[in-house]
Amino acid sequence: MTDFPSNTSSNAPNEMVEDSLLLEVSKIVDDDGVSIVNKTTYKTVIRVSGINAVPRNKVSIMNLHEKLGEADTDDVGAFESQLLNLKNFDCHNVRAKGHWLPTTESLPKRFTAATLTPIIRTVFNEGVPVEDKETIVATEVTLHCDALPNQPAEAFNEDVLLKMEPATACGKCVFRLEVEEGSYNITVKTNNGKVSTPFNFTVVAQGVEPVTLKQVTDSNGTPIADGATTPDKNGFVEGTCEPGKEAEVFVNGVLSGKPTVDPVTGVFKFPIGPLDDGDNIITVVGNYFGGGTAGPHTIKVETATTAPTDTRIYDADGRPINNGGDINKNWFIARGLHTPDSAVKIKVNDVIQPVPEGTNAEGKWVYFQSDLIVGSTYKVSALTLDEKAESNSWSVVARAPT
């Protein structure tokens, strides 16, 4: 912890107060109980206590116009807050504000909350915020950073030093950086050896159009929203890029192809598919400087499941037994239809059998059930292997064998 920089008498405002009963913040400490008044702290929580409040009431703990929390006053007007979270790194002017009338406020006590590791808070291009990894047209960008108070900070592009600027007593540092076409990976370093998280952006010449992903449609041209589900395994990706340049379409990180780009408008429409069942993540990359990446756009493919059909139970002579009819044997055969060269799961009296039955080249399956119990009803149906679709059911009643 370091001394708070000062050149005014406001660091000791209570010396100017003649009324000993004025509401007062008497202590501000960090979570270790160390006083931080008129100092710099690298902690992010504080506890505030004071005196001369209205007994059995409340005070708000304020940093300028920002409310940090509240505290209850005791029988003699003293108060102590819980640990309060600081909301930013900056100079703080903390005071207590009573909940009684007339409203009473203490004089502020000052300290600085600072970060040991520099932070790039915002980046602006002509007053417009720049997002991390954004492509911009610019000749200058402005970085606003948190850094060590009253210490120099350095802005780097990769390992190249761009500029050095001093941080203010409140730990604020501003860099105005001249930029030209290219990719930038900006970090800020301080003399304690700490380095900020990188901020990335790309600068392109005026008029270069980055790639876009306008929409994804199914094979009929119906738009599929980002995150939506479709049964169609084929579709189209539509977008734009710089006319005369090249775009690449990726599905789940794999190059699907390079669309034909209109030489005047830059518009393209590219077919994709067959897509995998489940999530398909689509991105478009501009294969030119400043082209950037558009997306991701995710669609989920759930193909419609075709249910098995024509489930029936047959007697020993291969004749179908009426649904709900009798069988005078201690066994029966069930047959049905499904997708050729696939398989079905057989359900008997709501119990799915452990071994699937395969279908032949004509889609026919056969199931044999023995050890029938006289007087019992047997209901049979067929399910797809994922158990999402089921055939009709067919039942018979076992009678005494003849």
NORNORPE-V963924 format. One record per residue. N is the residue number from 1. OMEGA is omega as a letter, one per 20 degrees, with the letter a starting at -180 (999 if undefined). D_LAST is the distance of its C-alpha to the last C-alpha in Angstrom with 1 decimal. Layout:
n | omega | d_last
N | OMEGA | D_LAST
N | OMEGA | D_LAST
This chain:
n | omega | d_last
1 | a | 99.6
2 | r | 102.8
3 | r | 105.5
4 | a | 104.9
5 | a | 107.5
6 | r | 110.0
7 | r | 113.2
8 | r | 113.4
9 | a | 114.0
10 | r | 110.6
11 | r | 109.2
12 | a | 110.8
13 | a | 110.6
14 | r | 110.8
15 | a | 114.5
16 | a | 115.3
17 | r | 113.7
18 | a | 116.2
19 | a | 113.9
20 | a | 112.1
21 | r | 109.5
22 | r | 108.2
23 | a | 104.4
24 | r | 104.1
25 | a | 101.6
26 | a | 102.9
27 | r | 100.5
28 | a | 98.0
29 | r | 96.2
30 | a | 93.4
31 | r | 90.3
32 | r | 92.3
33 | a | 94.9
34 | a | 97.6
35 | r | 99.9
36 | a | 99.6
37 | a | 102.3
38 | r | 104.6
39 | r | 102.6
40 | r | 99.8
41 | r | 96.3
42 | r | 93.4
43 | a | 91.0
44 | r | 88.8
45 | a | 88.8
46 | r | 91.7
47 | a | 92.5
48 | r | 95.2
49 | a | 97.2
50 | a | 100.2
51 | r | 102.5
52 | r | 104.3
53 | r | 101.3
54 | a | 100.7
55 | r | 99.1
56 | a | 95.4
57 | r | 94.8
58 | r | 93.3
59 | r | 94.8
60 | r | 93.2
61 | a | 93.9
62 | r | 94.9
63 | a | 95.7
64 | a | 97.9
65 | a | 95.6
66 | r | 92.4
67 | r | 90.8
68 | a | 89.7
69 | a | 88.6
70 | r | 89.8
71 | r | 91.2
72 | r | 91.8
73 | a | 95.4
74 | a | 96.2
75 | a | 98.6
76 | r | 101.7
77 | r | 100.5
78 | r | 99.4
79 | r | 96.2
80 | a | 94.0
81 | r | 91.1
82 | r | 87.9
83 | a | 87.6
84 | r | 87.8
85 | r | 86.5
86 | a | 89.1
87 | r | 87.8
88 | r | 90.0
89 | a | 92.6
90 | r | 96.0
91 | a | 99.1
92 | r | 98.1
93 | a | 100.2
94 | r | 98.5
95 | r | 99.6
96 | r | 98.4
97 | a | 98.1
98 | r | 98.1
99 | a | 95.7
100 | r | 98.4
101 | i | 101.1
102 | a | 103.5
103 | a | 101.5
104 | r | 103.0
105 | r | 102.5
106 | r | 103.7
107 | a | 105.6
108 | r | 103.3
109 | a | 103.1
110 | r | 102.5
111 | r | 100.5
112 | r | 98.8
113 | a | 95.1
114 | r | 94.8
115 | r | 92.2
116 | r | 92.8
117 | a | 90.6
118 | a | 91.8
119 | r | 89.5
120 | a | 89.6
121 | a | 88.9
122 | r | 89.4
123 | a | 90.5
124 | r | 92.2
125 | a | 93.1
126 | r | 95.8
127 | a | 94.6
128 | a | 90.9
129 | r | 88.5
130 | r | 87.0
131 | r | 83.4
132 | r | 82.6
133 | r | 81.8
134 | r | 83.0
135 | a | 84.9
136 | r | 88.2
137 | a | 91.4
138 | r | 94.2
139 | r | 97.6
140 | r | 97.6
141 | a | 95.1
142 | r | 95.9
143 | r | 94.1
144 | a | 94.2
145 | r | 93.6
146 | a | 93.6
147 | r | 95.7
148 | a | 98.0
149 | r | 100.8
150 | a | 104.2
151 | r | 103.0
152 | r | 102.7
153 | a | 99.3
154 | r | 98.6
155 | a | 96.3
156 | r | 94.8
157 | a | 92.8
158 | a | 90.9
159 | a | 93.8
160 | r | 96.5
161 | r | 98.7
162 | a | 99.2
163 | r | 101.2
164 | r | 102.4
165 | r | 102.8
166 | r | 103.8
167 | r | 101.5
168 | r | 103.0
169 | r | 103.6
170 | r | 100.3
171 | r | 98.4
172 | a | 98.1
173 | a | 98.7
174 | r | 98.7
175 | r | 98.7
176 | a | 99.7
177 | r | 98.5
178 | a | 99.5
179 | r | 96.5
180 | a | 96.1
181 | r | 93.1
182 | r | 90.8
183 | a | 88.1
184 | r | 89.2
185 | a | 87.8
186 | r | 90.2
187 | r | 90.6
188 | a | 93.2
189 | r | 94.7
190 | a | 97.0
191 | r | 99.5
192 | r | 97.2
193 | a | 95.0
194 | a | 92.1
195 | r | 90.5
196 | r | 88.7
197 | a | 85.2
198 | r | 85.8
199 | a | 86.0
200 | r | 85.1
201 | r | 86.1
202 | r | 87.0
203 | r | 90.1
204 | r | 90.1
205 | r | 92.8
206 | r | 93.3
207 | r | 90.9
208 | a | 88.2
209 | r | 84.8
210 | a | 82.1
211 | r | 78.6
212 | r | 76.3
213 | a | 72.6
214 | a | 72.5
215 | r | 68.7
216 | a | 65.3
217 | r | 63.2
218 | a | 59.7
219 | r | 59.3
220 | r | 60.0
221 | r | 63.2
222 | a | 62.0
223 | r | 63.9
224 | a | 61.9
225 | r | 63.7
226 | a | 64.4
227 | a | 61.4
228 | a | 59.1
229 | r | 55.6
230 | r | 54.6
231 | a | 51.4
232 | a | 53.8
233 | r | 54.4
234 | a | 57.5
235 | a | 60.7
236 | r | 64.5
237 | a | 67.3
238 | a | 70.5
239 | r | 73.9
240 | r | 77.5
241 | r | 79.9
242 | r | 83.5
243 | a | 84.0
244 | r | 84.4
245 | a | 82.7
246 | r | 79.3
247 | r | 76.3
248 | r | 73.2
249 | r | 69.8
250 | r | 67.7
251 | a | 64.0
252 | r | 63.2
253 | a | 66.4
254 | a | 65.7
255 | r | 68.0
256 | r | 66.1
257 | a | 69.1
258 | a | 72.5
259 | r | 72.6
260 | a | 75.1
261 | r | 77.8
262 | a | 79.8
263 | a | 83.3
264 | a | 84.9
265 | a | 82.6
266 | a | 80.8
267 | r | 77.4
268 | r | 74.3
269 | a | 70.6
270 | r | 68.4
271 | r | 64.7
272 | r | 62.5
273 | i | 58.9
274 | a | 56.2
275 | r | 56.4
276 | r | 54.4
277 | a | 51.7
278 | a | 53.5
279 | r | 57.2
280 | a | 59.6
281 | a | 63.3
282 | r | 65.7
283 | r | 69.5
284 | a | 72.3
285 | r | 75.3
286 | a | 78.6
287 | r | 79.7
288 | a | 83.4
289 | a | 85.9
290 | a | 85.2
291 | r | 81.8
292 | a | 80.0
293 | r | 76.3
294 | a | 74.3
295 | j | 71.1
296 | r | 68.8
297 | a | 66.3
298 | r | 62.8
299 | a | 59.7
300 | a | 56.1
301 | r | 53.5
302 | a | 50.0
303 | a | 48.0
304 | a | 45.5
305 | r | 41.9
306 | a | 39.4
307 | r | 36.0
308 | a | 32.7
309 | r | 31.0
310 | r | 27.9
311 | r | 25.3
312 | r | 21.8
313 | a | 18.2
314 | r | 16.2
315 | a | 12.6
316 | r | 11.9
317 | r | 14.0
318 | r | 16.7
319 | r | 16.6
320 | r | 17.9
321 | r | 15.9
322 | r | 18.2
323 | a | 20.2
324 | a | 18.8
325 | a | 15.6
326 | r | 11.9
327 | a | 9.6
328 | r | 5.9
329 | r | 7.0
330 | r | 9.8
331 | r | 12.3
332 | r | 14.0
333 | r | 17.2
334 | r | 20.2
335 | r | 23.1
336 | a | 26.6
337 | r | 30.3
338 | a | 33.4
339 | r | 36.8
340 | r | 36.6
341 | r | 37.0
342 | r | 36.6
343 | r | 33.9
344 | r | 32.0
345 | a | 30.9
346 | r | 27.3
347 | r | 27.0
348 | a | 23.8
349 | r | 24.3
350 | r | 28.0
351 | r | 28.1
352 | a | 29.6
353 | a | 28.1
354 | a | 30.8
355 | r | 30.4
356 | r | 31.1
357 | a | 29.3
358 | r | 31.7
359 | a | 32.0
360 | a | 32.9
361 | r | 35.9
362 | r | 34.1
363 | a | 33.3
364 | r | 29.5
365 | a | 27.6
366 | r | 24.0
367 | a | 22.4
368 | r | 19.3
369 | a | 17.7
370 | r | 15.5
371 | r | 14.9
372 | r | 13.6
373 | a | 14.1
374 | r | 11.9
375 | a | 14.2
376 | r | 16.4
377 | r | 17.8
378 | r | 18.6
379 | a | 21.7
380 | r | 22.9
381 | r | 26.4
382 | r | 28.9
383 | r | 32.5
384 | a | 35.6
385 | r | 36.8
386 | r | 39.5
387 | a | 37.0
388 | a | 39.3
389 | a | 37.0
390 | r | 33.3
391 | r | 31.0
392 | r | 29.0
393 | a | 25.9
394 | a | 22.3
395 | r | 19.7
396 | r | 16.0
397 | a | 14.2
398 | r | 11.4
399 | a | 8.8
400 | a | 6.4
401 | r | 3.8
402 | 999 | 0.0
